[in-house]
Amino acid sequence: MEKTVLKEAKRLKFLYQLSQENNWNILPKCPKETWKLTEADSRWILSIKNIPQLYLNSEEAIAFLAVRARVFGDRK
């Protein structure tokens, strides 16, 4: 399930990395943005300034990434 989200993050050119706790993190393209998606079991935690805000399923996480990719693309 997380592979679908990671595949989409890669396609949209987001940064992603495996944490020391062996969970995937997807990071914003723009360093000024303060959000992060962290894989936790079969869900994704959206954190802003390292404070957890929402639990997202895979479809919601992909939709969030798609919106952020469009916003970032408009800045160029």
C-alpha positions as CSV (number, residue, x, y, z in Angstrom):
1,M,0.0,0.0,0.0
2,E,2.7,2.5,0.9
3,K,4.5,1.5,-2.4
4,T,1.7,3.2,-4.3
5,V,2.2,6.5,-2.4
6,L,6.0,6.2,-2.8
7,K,5.6,5.5,-6.5
8,E,3.5,8.6,-6.9
9,A,5.9,10.7,-4.8
10,K,8.7,9.6,-7.1
11,R,6.7,10.4,-10.2
12,L,5.9,13.9,-8.9
13,K,9.6,14.4,-8.0
14,F,9.2,14.7,-4.2
15,L,12.0,13.7,-1.9
16,Y,11.6,10.5,0.1
17,Q,13.7,8.6,2.6
18,L,13.6,5.8,5.0
19,S,13.8,7.0,8.7
20,Q,15.9,5.4,11.4
21,E,12.6,3.8,12.7
22,N,12.3,2.2,9.2
23,N,9.3,4.3,8.2
24,W,9.1,6.2,4.9
25,N,9.1,10.0,4.9
26,I,8.0,12.1,2.0
27,L,9.3,15.6,2.1
28,P,8.4,18.8,0.2
29,K,10.2,20.0,-2.8
30,C,10.5,23.6,-1.5
31,P,12.6,24.0,1.7
32,K,10.3,26.7,2.9
33,E,7.4,24.3,3.3
34,T,7.2,22.6,6.7
35,W,5.0,19.6,6.0
36,K,6.1,15.9,6.0
37,L,4.2,12.6,5.3
38,T,5.3,9.7,7.4
39,E,4.3,6.1,6.7
40,A,2.8,4.4,9.8
41,D,1.3,0.9,9.3
42,S,-1.2,1.3,6.5
43,R,-1.7,5.0,6.9
44,W,0.3,8.2,6.4
45,I,0.7,10.9,9.0
46,L,0.7,14.5,7.7
47,S,2.9,16.6,10.0
48,I,3.4,20.4,9.8
49,K,6.4,21.8,11.7
50,N,6.9,18.2,13.0
51,I,3.4,18.2,14.7
52,P,1.1,15.4,13.5
53,Q,-2.1,16.9,12.0
54,L,-3.9,14.2,10.1
55,Y,-3.9,10.5,9.4
56,L,-4.4,9.9,5.7
57,N,-5.1,6.7,3.7
58,S,-3.2,6.1,0.5
59,E,-5.7,7.8,-1.7
60,E,-5.7,10.9,0.5
61,A,-1.9,11.0,0.7
62,I,-1.7,10.8,-3.1
63,A,-4.3,13.6,-3.5
64,F,-2.3,15.7,-1.0
65,L,0.9,15.2,-3.0
66,A,-0.9,16.0,-6.3
67,V,-2.1,19.3,-4.9
68,R,1.3,20.2,-3.5
69,A,2.9,19.3,-6.8
70,R,0.5,21.7,-8.6
71,V,1.2,24.5,-6.1
72,F,4.9,24.0,-6.4
73,G,4.7,23.9,-10.2
74,D,2.8,27.3,-10.3
75,R,5.7,29.0,-8.4
76,K,8.1,28.5,-11.3
